[in-house]
Amino acid sequence: MNTHALQKKILSWYALHKRDLPWRRTEDPYKILVSEIMLQQTQVDRVVPKYHAFLKKFPTCIALARGKRSDVLALWSGLGYNNRAVRLHELAQIVVSKHEGEIPKDYESLISLPGVGPYTAHAILSFAFNLPYACVDTNIRRILIHELTLPHTLSDVKLRELAQELIPKNKSREWHNALMDYGSAVLTSKKTGIKAKTQQSKFFGSRRWYRGQIMKLLVERRSLYLTTLSKKLQKEDSWIKNIVDEMAMEGLVLREKEKISLPT
């Protein structure tokens, strides 16, 4: 299938079937950045209510930069990967101090911010500024492989090059939204047999699950003692202490001897 035919096929389908998602109703770079950070390894239906609540509390980058770390983490609780919230808070403070509170419009500035990797930088440039930067997530990778009959082992670099060539002129935002919806609804992994390059490990009972439970308890109580955490999570003190110390180093919790609390 040639480039024009594929573009027409995907965009025509999208015109009839596009999802109404809150971050698609705005071109505000800050709000789009928040959505992109939240959507990292998290399903859309879990993100939507958290996105609304987060922006109600922190409607601007300046508001987030001035907010308390404990409030940021409390609003984030339930999304998982809570260190994303810490990095987002740090990012907001840097944007306020170095960029006058405005999300940068260039790749190099974006990539230098905490929690912003190449994909997220491309996504912000595409969705917020409608610039032609290819975003290749799991869904888009699957579409490219299927529609262009590419080998499943094709490198990420080559896939990005091909994706870049496919972006319709002045339609980067619409094109990437269309691809994501088409991959999610039509060319699914089950239908195509094309699996993601990496598979998430079992969550329940994992170390990540326990980290989430600790955050949930701290959001409810604001502070707890190590022994209380151990009893509630039915794990030995030394094991819980090891996780807590790890979280403290990441800025997720404060530990004062045996007392654990959310950072201020």
N, C-alpha and C positions, 0 to 999 in steps of 0.2 A: 504493500500500500504506500502510495507516495505521500509526501508531507501535506499537501493541500487536502487530499482526501481524508487523511486521518484527522486533521484539524476540524474539518467540516463535520465529520462523524461525531467526534467527541463534543464539540460545541453545540451542535444541533440537539444531541441527547440532553446536554446540560440545561439548555433553554427550557426544556419541558420537565426536568426531574431534579433540579438543583435543591439542595437542602437549605433551609432557612436557619442559619447559625448566627448567634449574636455578634461574633467578631467579623462577620461578613457585612454587617450593617454600618460599619465604620471604616474610615481610612486613617484614623488616629494612630500614629506609629506606636505610641505607648500602649494603647489597648490591644493592638495586634501583637506587640511583643509579649504582653502578659499571657495572651492566648497561646502563643507559640511555646512559651516556657511550660505552661500548664499541660499542653498536649503532648509533651515529650513522654513517651512510654505510658500514656494514660488515655483511656477511651473517651470519646466525645461526650457520651451521656453522663459521665462522671464529672467532666470538666464544666459543663454549662452552668449548673447551679453555683459552683465555686467561683466561676468567672464573674457572675453577677454580684455575688456577695463581696468579692475582693474589690471590684471596681466601685461598689457603693461606699466602701470604707476608704479606699485609696483611688480616687477618680483621676488623679494626675501623677506624673512621675515625681513632682515636688512633694505631693502629699505622702507618697510612699517613702520617699527619702527621709521625711520628717517623722514617719511613724515609728512605733516601738517594735523591736524585733519580736517580742512576745505576741503582739497582735498579728503580725505578719504570719507567724508560725501557727497561731490559733486558727486563722482563716484558711490556712493551707492544709491543716490536718484532715486526713481522709483521702488526699490525692496521692500520697506516697512520695518517695524520693524527696523528703523534706529539705535536703540541702539545696534543692532548686530554689526554695523560698529564701534561704539565706543569701544565695548568690543574686537573686533578683533584687533583694533589699540593698545589697552592696552596689549592684549595678545602678540603681536609682540614685544613690548618693554620689556616685561617680559622674553620672549624667548631669546632675544638678551642679556639681562643683566644676566640671570641665566643659560641659556643653550647654550651659544655661538652661538646663531642664528639658532640652529638646533631644529626642532620639536621633542619633547621627544618620545621615543619608548615604554614607559611603562605607564600603565593605571593610576597609582597614580599621576604621574607628569602631565599627560594630564588633568585629572579631576580637578586639582588644578588651571588650567588656566581660565581666564575670558571667559564666553560664551561657555565653553565646559562642557556639561552634560554627563551622562553615555552613551547615544546613540551616541553622536558625538565622544566621546573617542573610543568607539567600532568601529565606522565607520573608523576613522583614522587608527587604528591598523589593521583593515581588508583590507581596500583599499590601504593604503600606504605601509604597511609592510607585507601584506598577512598572518597575524596572525589569528588564529582561535577564533575570538571574534564575537559572534552572534549579528547581527544588526536586530532588529525587528521594521520596520516602518509599516505604514498602509498597504502597498501592501504585505509585507511579512507576517504580521499578518493574512491577508485575505487568503493567500495561505495555511498557516499552518492549519487554521480552516477548510478550504474547503477540502484539500487533506488528512488530518488526521482525518476528521470528529469529530472535537473538539467542545465543547460547546462555543457559542459566549461569554459567561461570564467568560471564563477561565482567571485566573489572569496573569498579565504581567510577574510575576516571573516564573510561570510554562511555559509560552510560550517561554521565553528566554532559559529555561532549555532544552526544546524540540528542539528549533532552534540550540542550541549549539551542540546537539547530531547529527544533520543532516549535519553539515559542512564536506564536503569531505576533506580528508587529503591533505594538501599543496595547496588547491584550494579555500581558503576563499574569495579572491578577485573575482575570476570568479563566484563562487557560489552566492555571494550576488548580483553581477551585474545581473546575470541570473534571480534570484528571483524577483528583482525589475522590470525588463523588462517583465517578465511573468505576474506578477500581474498587471502591467500597461496596457498590451496589450491583455491578454487572460482572466485571472480570475479577471475581473473588478468588482467593487461594484455592477454595474447594472446587470451583468450576474449572480453573486453569491447571491445577496441579502444581502451580509455581509457589514454592514455599519461601518464607522470609529467610534471609541469609543467617539470621540469628534467632533462636527460640528462647523465650523467657523461661527461666527455671520455675519450679514449684514455689508458690508464694507462701501459702499457709504453713506456719511452723518454721519458716526460714528466718535467717538472721534479719533480713529486711522486714519481715512481719513483726518481729519483736521490737525493732526500732520504731515501727509505726504504732505499736501498742503503747510503748513508753511515751511517745509524743501525745497520743490520745489521752492517756491518764494525766499527763502534765497539763494539758489544755483544760481538763476538767477540774483539776485540783490546784494548778499553778506550782505546787511544790510537793515533794514526797521524799521519804527516806529510802535508802537503798534496800533495807530489810522489807519495807512495805511493798516496794516494787517486786522484789523476789517472791514474796508470798502471793501477790496478785497474779504474777505471771508463772508461778510454780516452777521457778528455776533457781539454781543455787546462787548465792550472793556473788561469788567470784565471777560467774558467767555474766550476770547482769552488770556488774561493775565494769567488766571489760567493754561491753557495748556502750555503757554510759560514758566512759572515758573517751571512747572513739567519737561519740556524738558531741562531747564537750570540745574536742579538738576541732570539729567542723563548725562550731558556733551554734549548734542546735540546742544545747542545754548548758546550764551552769552547775558545777558541782562544788559544793563547799563541804569538805569532809564527807559525811554520810548523807547530806541533804542535797537533793536534786531539784532544780527549778528551771523555768523557761528564762532565757536571756531577756534583759530589759530593753 
